[in-house]
Amino acid sequence: MTHIITDLDEPDNGCEGFLPGDEPKVTLTLDDGRRIRVYDRLAYQKGWDIGASITDEEIAEFADKENC
């Protein structure tokens, strides 16, 4: 099944930024109300932004397991 991304929340780490080795994640809100977390770089590469589509298969492969 394919879902539409209705919102995207990016972390704001303020002036501290991220620790070395930390990779930022974003939270995608889907049209069915689910919220999933994926790496920011992956979302950018896949074009996952508000209005874009994402499949259940992509969610299963790339999303944090506790969010699926």
N, C-alpha and C positions, 0 to 999 in steps of 0.2 A: 504494500500500500504506500502511496505517496502522500506526504504532508506538506503544508505550507508553513514557513517560518513567519510567525506574526510579531515577534519581538526578539531583540538580541541585547543582552546585558554584558557589558565589558567591565572587568575589574578596575577599580581606581585605587592604586597603591600610593597615591599622593607623592610627596617628594622623596619617600624612601625607595620607591621603585620595587623591583623584584630582586630577590637574592640570586647570586650567581647559581646557575643550574636550574632555577625555577623557570618553568615554561607557562606563560599565562593561559588561562582557559576562559572561554565565554559560555554564557548560558543562553541556549536557544529555546524560545517558547514556541510550541507547535500549535497548529489549529485545533488539536484535540485537547489542549490544556496542559499537555506534558511539558516539562522543562528538562532539558538535557544539557550536560556540560561536555564540551569538546575543546581541544586545543585551539587557541586563537589562530595560530599559523595554518592549521588544517582547514578551519572555517574559511579563511581568506583564500586558500588554494582551491577549495571546492566551490567558492562563490556562494557560501551559505550566509545570506544576509536577509533582512526583512523582505518578504515577498518571494524568496527563492523556495524551491522544493527540496525535500530530503526524503529518502525512502526508508522503510523499516529495515531493509538490509544494511543501509549505511549507518543507521542508528545502532543496530546490533554490533556492527564492526568497529565503529569509531567512538561511540559515546561512553562516558564513564559508566561502568557496570551498575553502580548503585542507583543510577538515574533511569535505567531502562525498565 
